[in-house]
Amino acid sequence: MLKNRKNPPKSPAKLILRAAPRYKTRALLQLGHLTFQAAIGRNGRTCLKREGDGKTPMTTMPILYGFHRGDRISALKTSLTMHRTRSDMLWCDAPADPNYNRPAKAPFKPSHEEIQRQDGLYDVCLVLDWNITSRRRNLGSAIFMHMIRPGYEPTAGCVALHPRDMRRILPFLRKGRKIMVL
């Protein structure tokens, strides 16, 4: 029997992120029987996320969509909507600005993240629904799942994976798929 290759593979169980033993800035991401190392916030995890606290929110977050560097990475296998990055793509992290925790376009003076980064962190970047659909000032912004820095250095609150592991989980992801951070 031939399988329809247009349909993504069946998703194994849940996407769960648990603290790694001994390191508050490391975690283990579980997808069914697969387990991957991940980097998390420089100050660990929290139930009371605030802008700039360096913590990864402990909650369940749907995956909304993603970005990718088309000049560096091609042929991603996922049913998620993936937008190719451009040099003018930004993400506002200034709580007082009306664009807070939303995409923005350069030139843009308020505080922001560049989406098309030179360091490769956002070569694949998935937008997690933290403070986006129900946005409130100062509760944290730009919570993404993206690529790691060398040595699994901590993030500012995001979840970071090795590029090899990101490619392994992408086929199982779709809009609305949830990541549970425990």
C-alpha atoms as an extended CHARMM CRD file, in Angstrom:
* protein
*
       182  EXT
         1         1  MET       CA              0.0000000000        0.0000000000        0.0000000000  PROA      1               0.0000000000
         2         2  LEU       CA              1.4080000000        3.4120000000       -0.9910000000  PROA      2               0.0000000000
         3         3  LYS       CA              1.2820000000        6.2450000000        1.4850000000  PROA      3               0.0000000000
         4         4  ASN       CA              0.2570000000        9.7350000000        0.4650000000  PROA      4               0.0000000000
         5         5  ARG       CA              3.5140000000       11.7280000000        0.7530000000  PROA      5               0.0000000000
         6         6  LYS       CA              1.6640000000       15.0570000000        0.8930000000  PROA      6               0.0000000000
         7         7  ASN       CA              0.3240000000       14.2760000000        4.3480000000  PROA      7               0.0000000000
         8         8  PRO       CA              2.7210000000       14.7920000000        7.2430000000  PROA      8               0.0000000000
         9         9  PRO       CA              3.6190000000       11.7610000000        9.3420000000  PROA      9               0.0000000000
        10        10  LYS       CA              1.3540000000       10.9540000000       12.2470000000  PROA      10              0.0000000000
        11        11  SER       CA              2.4120000000       12.8990000000       15.3150000000  PROA      11              0.0000000000
        12        12  PRO       CA              3.7880000000       10.7340000000       18.0820000000  PROA      12              0.0000000000
        13        13  ALA       CA              2.2930000000       11.6980000000       21.4360000000  PROA      13              0.0000000000
        14        14  LYS       CA              2.9340000000       15.1560000000       22.8650000000  PROA      14              0.0000000000
        15        15  LEU       CA              5.7060000000       17.7280000000       22.5300000000  PROA      15              0.0000000000
        16        16  ILE       CA              6.9350000000       18.1020000000       26.1240000000  PROA      16              0.0000000000
        17        17  LEU       CA              9.8380000000       20.1630000000       27.4700000000  PROA      17              0.0000000000
        18        18  ARG       CA             11.1770000000       19.1500000000       30.8780000000  PROA      18              0.0000000000
        19        19  ALA       CA             14.0490000000       20.5760000000       32.9080000000  PROA      19              0.0000000000
        20        20  ALA       CA             17.3270000000       18.7190000000       32.4920000000  PROA      20              0.0000000000
        21        21  PRO       CA             19.0010000000       17.4340000000       35.6420000000  PROA      21              0.0000000000
        22        22  ARG       CA             21.6290000000       19.7410000000       37.2150000000  PROA      22              0.0000000000
        23        23  TYR       CA             21.3160000000       22.6210000000       34.7010000000  PROA      23              0.0000000000
        24        24  LYS       CA             18.6270000000       25.2930000000       35.0070000000  PROA      24              0.0000000000
        25        25  THR       CA             19.4110000000       26.4960000000       31.4650000000  PROA      25              0.0000000000
        26        26  ARG       CA             18.9910000000       23.0980000000       29.8200000000  PROA      26              0.0000000000
        27        27  ALA       CA             15.9630000000       21.0090000000       29.0630000000  PROA      27              0.0000000000
        28        28  LEU       CA             14.9060000000       17.8100000000       27.3540000000  PROA      28              0.0000000000
        29        29  LEU       CA             12.3530000000       18.0100000000       24.5510000000  PROA      29              0.0000000000
        30        30  GLN       CA             10.3120000000       14.8520000000       24.1540000000  PROA      30              0.0000000000
        31        31  LEU       CA              8.3180000000       13.9480000000       21.0710000000  PROA      31              0.0000000000
        32        32  GLY       CA              6.9180000000       10.4590000000       21.5250000000  PROA      32              0.0000000000
        33        33  HSD       CA              9.8810000000        8.1400000000       22.0280000000  PROA      33              0.0000000000
        34        34  LEU       CA             12.3590000000       10.7620000000       20.7200000000  PROA      34              0.0000000000
        35        35  THR       CA             14.2340000000       12.9700000000       23.1950000000  PROA      35              0.0000000000
        36        36  PHE       CA             16.4000000000       15.9680000000       22.2990000000  PROA      36              0.0000000000
        37        37  GLN       CA             18.6200000000       18.3090000000       24.2930000000  PROA      37              0.0000000000
        38        38  ALA       CA             17.5060000000       21.9310000000       24.3450000000  PROA      38              0.0000000000
        39        39  ALA       CA             18.7000000000       25.2340000000       25.7230000000  PROA      39              0.0000000000
        40        40  ILE       CA             16.2340000000       27.4350000000       27.6190000000  PROA      40              0.0000000000
        41        41  GLY       CA             16.2760000000       30.7960000000       29.3930000000  PROA      41              0.0000000000
        42        42  ARG       CA             19.4620000000       32.0090000000       31.1250000000  PROA      42              0.0000000000
        43        43  ASN       CA             17.4680000000       32.1870000000       34.3820000000  PROA      43              0.0000000000
        44        44  GLY       CA             15.6370000000       28.8920000000       33.9350000000  PROA      44              0.0000000000
        45        45  ARG       CA             11.8370000000       28.5340000000       33.8080000000  PROA      45              0.0000000000
        46        46  THR       CA              8.9920000000       30.4580000000       35.4230000000  PROA      46              0.0000000000
        47        47  CYS       CA              5.2400000000       30.5050000000       35.9140000000  PROA      47              0.0000000000
        48        48  LEU       CA              5.3560000000       34.3280000000       36.1890000000  PROA      48              0.0000000000
        49        49  LYS       CA              7.0170000000       35.4350000000       32.9370000000  PROA      49              0.0000000000
        50        50  ARG       CA              8.0010000000       39.1160000000       32.6440000000  PROA      50              0.0000000000
        51        51  GLU       CA              9.6670000000       41.0640000000       29.8470000000  PROA      51              0.0000000000
        52        52  GLY       CA             13.4430000000       40.7680000000       30.0320000000  PROA      52              0.0000000000
        53        53  ASP       CA             13.5780000000       38.2460000000       32.9110000000  PROA      53              0.0000000000
        54        54  GLY       CA             15.5640000000       35.6910000000       30.8770000000  PROA      54              0.0000000000
        55        55  LYS       CA             13.1590000000       32.8870000000       31.7820000000  PROA      55              0.0000000000
        56        56  THR       CA             11.2570000000       30.3810000000       29.6790000000  PROA      56              0.0000000000
        57        57  PRO       CA              7.5210000000       30.4050000000       30.4530000000  PROA      57              0.0000000000
        58        58  MET       CA              6.1200000000       27.2250000000       32.0150000000  PROA      58              0.0000000000
        59        59  THR       CA              2.8980000000       26.7600000000       30.1180000000  PROA      59              0.0000000000
        60        60  THR       CA              1.3710000000       25.1010000000       27.0700000000  PROA      60              0.0000000000
        61        61  MET       CA              1.9270000000       27.1470000000       23.9010000000  PROA      61              0.0000000000
        62        62  PRO       CA              0.5630000000       26.4690000000       20.4180000000  PROA      62              0.0000000000
        63        63  ILE       CA              3.0240000000       26.7820000000       17.5470000000  PROA      63              0.0000000000
        64        64  LEU       CA              1.7100000000       29.4960000000       15.2070000000  PROA      64              0.0000000000
        65        65  TYR       CA              4.0940000000       29.6100000000       12.2030000000  PROA      65              0.0000000000
        66        66  GLY       CA              7.7800000000       29.9620000000       11.4470000000  PROA      66              0.0000000000
        67        67  PHE       CA             10.5440000000       31.8260000000        9.6720000000  PROA      67              0.0000000000
        68        68  HSD       CA             13.5040000000       30.4080000000        7.7830000000  PROA      68              0.0000000000
        69        69  ARG       CA             16.6280000000       31.7370000000        6.0940000000  PROA      69              0.0000000000
        70        70  GLY       CA             16.0210000000       30.6320000000        2.5150000000  PROA      70              0.0000000000
        71        71  ASP       CA             19.5680000000       31.5850000000        1.5580000000  PROA      71              0.0000000000
        72        72  ARG       CA             20.9410000000       29.1290000000        4.1550000000  PROA      72              0.0000000000
        73        73  ILE       CA             18.2680000000       26.4390000000        4.5530000000  PROA      73              0.0000000000
        74        74  SER       CA             16.0070000000       24.9730000000        1.9190000000  PROA      74              0.0000000000
        75        75  ALA       CA             13.5510000000       22.1230000000        1.5190000000  PROA      75              0.0000000000
        76        76  LEU       CA             12.0790000000       22.0890000000        5.0080000000  PROA      76              0.0000000000
        77        77  LYS       CA              9.6160000000       19.2470000000        5.4840000000  PROA      77              0.0000000000
        78        78  THR       CA              6.7660000000       20.6160000000        7.5620000000  PROA      78              0.0000000000
        79        79  SER       CA              3.1130000000       21.5310000000        7.2160000000  PROA      79              0.0000000000
        80        80  LEU       CA              3.7220000000       24.7090000000        9.2570000000  PROA      80              0.0000000000
        81        81  THR       CA              3.4930000000       27.9840000000        7.3730000000  PROA      81              0.0000000000
        82        82  MET       CA              7.1230000000       29.0750000000        7.0030000000  PROA      82              0.0000000000
        83        83  HSD       CA              7.9790000000       32.6220000000        5.9070000000  PROA      83              0.0000000000
        84        84  ARG       CA             11.2920000000       33.3040000000        4.2040000000  PROA      84              0.0000000000
        85        85  THR       CA             13.1670000000       35.9950000000        6.1230000000  PROA      85              0.0000000000
        86        86  ARG       CA             14.1530000000       39.3590000000        4.6860000000  PROA      86              0.0000000000
        87        87  SER       CA             16.6760000000       41.8590000000        6.0050000000  PROA      87              0.0000000000
        88        88  ASP       CA             13.9220000000       44.2990000000        7.0430000000  PROA      88              0.0000000000
        89        89  MET       CA             12.0450000000       41.7850000000        9.2420000000  PROA      89              0.0000000000
        90        90  LEU       CA             12.0210000000       42.6180000000       12.9590000000  PROA      90              0.0000000000
        91        91  TRP       CA             10.0740000000       41.6170000000       16.0840000000  PROA      91              0.0000000000
        92        92  CYS       CA              9.0790000000       44.3810000000       18.5100000000  PROA      92              0.0000000000
        93        93  ASP       CA              9.9770000000       43.7400000000       22.1620000000  PROA      93              0.0000000000
        94        94  ALA       CA              9.2630000000       47.2610000000       23.4690000000  PROA      94              0.0000000000
        95        95  PRO       CA              6.3100000000       46.9840000000       25.9030000000  PROA      95              0.0000000000
        96        96  ALA       CA              5.2480000000       50.6360000000       25.4630000000  PROA      96              0.0000000000
        97        97  ASP       CA              5.0250000000       50.3720000000       21.6630000000  PROA      97              0.0000000000
        98        98  PRO       CA              1.6980000000       49.4930000000       19.9550000000  PROA      98              0.0000000000
        99        99  ASN       CA              3.5780000000       46.7880000000       17.9930000000  PROA      99              0.0000000000
       100       100  TYR       CA              4.7120000000       45.0080000000       21.1770000000  PROA      100             0.0000000000
       101       101  ASN       CA              5.2580000000       41.2860000000       20.5920000000  PROA      101             0.0000000000
       102       102  ARG       CA              4.4310000000       41.5840000000       16.9140000000  PROA      102             0.0000000000
       103       103  PRO       CA              6.4410000000       41.5140000000       13.7000000000  PROA      103             0.0000000000
       104       104  ALA       CA              7.7510000000       44.9200000000       12.6220000000  PROA      104             0.0000000000
       105       105  LYS       CA              9.5330000000       46.2580000000        9.5890000000  PROA      105             0.0000000000
       106       106  ALA       CA             12.7920000000       48.2240000000        9.4450000000  PROA      106             0.0000000000
       107       107  PRO       CA             13.4440000000       51.0460000000        9.8920000000  PROA      107             0.0000000000
       108       108  PHE       CA             11.9930000000       50.7470000000       13.4060000000  PROA      108             0.0000000000
       109       109  LYS       CA             13.3310000000       52.7140000000       16.3950000000  PROA      109             0.0000000000
       110       110  PRO       CA             11.7760000000       50.9430000000       19.4240000000  PROA      110             0.0000000000
       111       111  SER       CA             13.5510000000       47.9060000000       20.8900000000  PROA      111             0.0000000000
       112       112  HSD       CA             13.3450000000       44.8630000000       18.6180000000  PROA      112             0.0000000000
       113       113  GLU       CA             14.8410000000       41.5340000000       17.5420000000  PROA      113             0.0000000000
       114       114  GLU       CA             16.2210000000       41.1060000000       14.0220000000  PROA      114             0.0000000000
       115       115  ILE       CA             14.6410000000       38.0730000000       12.3760000000  PROA      115             0.0000000000
       116       116  GLN       CA             17.3200000000       37.6420000000        9.7020000000  PROA      116             0.0000000000
       117       117  ARG       CA             20.2600000000       37.2310000000       12.0800000000  PROA      117             0.0000000000
       118       118  GLN       CA             23.8620000000       36.7090000000       11.0530000000  PROA      118             0.0000000000
       119       119  ASP       CA             24.5920000000       34.2420000000       13.8940000000  PROA      119             0.0000000000
       120       120  GLY       CA             22.2330000000       31.5460000000       12.5480000000  PROA      120             0.0000000000
       121       121  LEU       CA             19.9590000000       31.3800000000       15.6090000000  PROA      121             0.0000000000
       122       122  TYR       CA             16.8900000000       32.1550000000       13.5300000000  PROA      122             0.0000000000
       123       123  ASP       CA             17.8190000000       30.1460000000       10.4230000000  PROA      123             0.0000000000
       124       124  VAL       CA             14.7160000000       28.2000000000       11.4840000000  PROA      124             0.0000000000
       125       125  CYS       CA             12.5710000000       30.0530000000       14.0010000000  PROA      125             0.0000000000
       126       126  LEU       CA              9.1250000000       28.9000000000       15.1460000000  PROA      126             0.0000000000
       127       127  VAL       CA              6.7730000000       31.4310000000       16.7180000000  PROA      127             0.0000000000
       128       128  LEU       CA              5.2200000000       30.1240000000       19.9410000000  PROA      128             0.0000000000
       129       129  ASP       CA              1.9570000000       31.6370000000       21.1140000000  PROA      129             0.0000000000
       130       130  TRP       CA              3.2790000000       33.2530000000       24.2540000000  PROA      130             0.0000000000
       131       131  ASN       CA              1.5080000000       36.5840000000       24.8440000000  PROA      131             0.0000000000
       132       132  ILE       CA              0.5130000000       36.9260000000       21.1810000000  PROA      132             0.0000000000
       133       133  THR       CA             -3.1780000000       36.0520000000       20.7530000000  PROA      133             0.0000000000
       134       134  SER       CA             -3.9330000000       37.4290000000       24.2390000000  PROA      134             0.0000000000
       135       135  ARG       CA             -1.2670000000       40.1350000000       24.3790000000  PROA      135             0.0000000000
       136       136  ARG       CA             -0.5250000000       42.0500000000       27.5820000000  PROA      136             0.0000000000
       137       137  ARG       CA              2.2390000000       44.5790000000       28.1850000000  PROA      137             0.0000000000
       138       138  ASN       CA              5.4020000000       43.4340000000       29.9900000000  PROA      138             0.0000000000
       139       139  LEU       CA              4.4970000000       39.7170000000       30.0460000000  PROA      139             0.0000000000
       140       140  GLY       CA              7.2930000000       38.7700000000       27.6780000000  PROA      140             0.0000000000
       141       141  SER       CA              7.8320000000       38.8000000000       23.9460000000  PROA      141             0.0000000000
       142       142  ALA       CA              9.6030000000       36.9680000000       21.1440000000  PROA      142             0.0000000000
       143       143  ILE       CA              9.3090000000       33.5000000000       22.6910000000  PROA      143             0.0000000000
       144       144  PHE       CA             10.4650000000       31.2850000000       19.8390000000  PROA      144             0.0000000000
       145       145  MET       CA             11.8010000000       27.8030000000       19.1960000000  PROA      145             0.0000000000
       146       146  HSD       CA             15.0300000000       28.3400000000       17.2820000000  PROA      146             0.0000000000
       147       147  MET       CA             18.5770000000       27.0500000000       16.7230000000  PROA      147             0.0000000000
       148       148  ILE       CA             21.1410000000       26.7050000000       19.5180000000  PROA      148             0.0000000000
       149       149  ARG       CA             24.3120000000       28.6420000000       20.1410000000  PROA      149             0.0000000000
       150       150  PRO       CA             27.4840000000       26.5230000000       20.4130000000  PROA      150             0.0000000000
       151       151  GLY       CA             27.5990000000       24.5730000000       23.6660000000  PROA      151             0.0000000000
       152       152  TYR       CA             23.8430000000       24.9610000000       24.2100000000  PROA      152             0.0000000000
       153       153  GLU       CA             24.3350000000       28.4380000000       25.6750000000  PROA      153             0.0000000000
       154       154  PRO       CA             21.1740000000       29.7310000000       27.3890000000  PROA      154             0.0000000000
       155       155  THR       CA             18.5660000000       31.8230000000       25.6020000000  PROA      155             0.0000000000
       156       156  ALA       CA             16.6930000000       34.9750000000       26.6300000000  PROA      156             0.0000000000
       157       157  GLY       CA             13.6010000000       32.7950000000       27.2770000000  PROA      157             0.0000000000
       158       158  CYS       CA             13.2120000000       30.8180000000       24.0670000000  PROA      158             0.0000000000
       159       159  VAL       CA             13.6420000000       27.0880000000       23.4440000000  PROA      159             0.0000000000
       160       160  ALA       CA             16.6910000000       26.3090000000       21.2820000000  PROA      160             0.0000000000
       161       161  LEU       CA             17.4920000000       23.0710000000       19.4650000000  PROA      161             0.0000000000
       162       162  HSD       CA             20.4180000000       21.7220000000       17.4830000000  PROA      162             0.0000000000
       163       163  PRO       CA             19.7450000000       22.1690000000       13.7190000000  PROA      163             0.0000000000
       164       164  ARG       CA             19.7770000000       18.3680000000       13.2440000000  PROA      164             0.0000000000
       165       165  ASP       CA             17.0700000000       17.9940000000       15.9040000000  PROA      165             0.0000000000
       166       166  MET       CA             14.9950000000       20.8520000000       14.4970000000  PROA      166             0.0000000000
       167       167  ARG       CA             14.9520000000       19.0790000000       11.1280000000  PROA      167             0.0000000000
       168       168  ARG       CA             13.8750000000       15.8430000000       12.8340000000  PROA      168             0.0000000000
       169       169  ILE       CA             10.8500000000       17.3730000000       14.5780000000  PROA      169             0.0000000000
       170       170  LEU       CA              9.6510000000       19.7290000000       11.7960000000  PROA      170             0.0000000000
       171       171  PRO       CA              7.7560000000       17.0060000000        9.8680000000  PROA      171             0.0000000000
       172       172  PHE       CA              5.6180000000       16.3900000000       12.9800000000  PROA      172             0.0000000000
       173       173  LEU       CA              4.6850000000       20.0420000000       13.5050000000  PROA      173             0.0000000000
       174       174  ARG       CA              1.6570000000       21.9110000000       12.2370000000  PROA      174             0.0000000000
       175       175  LYS       CA             -0.1650000000       25.0860000000       13.1870000000  PROA      175             0.0000000000
       176       176  GLY       CA             -1.7240000000       24.6960000000       16.6030000000  PROA      176             0.0000000000
       177       177  ARG       CA              0.5320000000       21.8190000000       17.6700000000  PROA      177             0.0000000000
       178       178  LYS       CA              1.3290000000       22.5420000000       21.3030000000  PROA      178             0.0000000000
       179       179  ILE       CA              4.5420000000       22.4760000000       23.2630000000  PROA      179             0.0000000000
       180       180  MET       CA              4.1030000000       21.8640000000       26.9580000000  PROA      180             0.0000000000
       181       181  VAL       CA              6.8400000000       23.4250000000       29.1170000000  PROA      181             0.0000000000
       182       182  LEU       CA              6.9090000000       21.7410000000       32.5390000000  PROA      182             0.0000000000
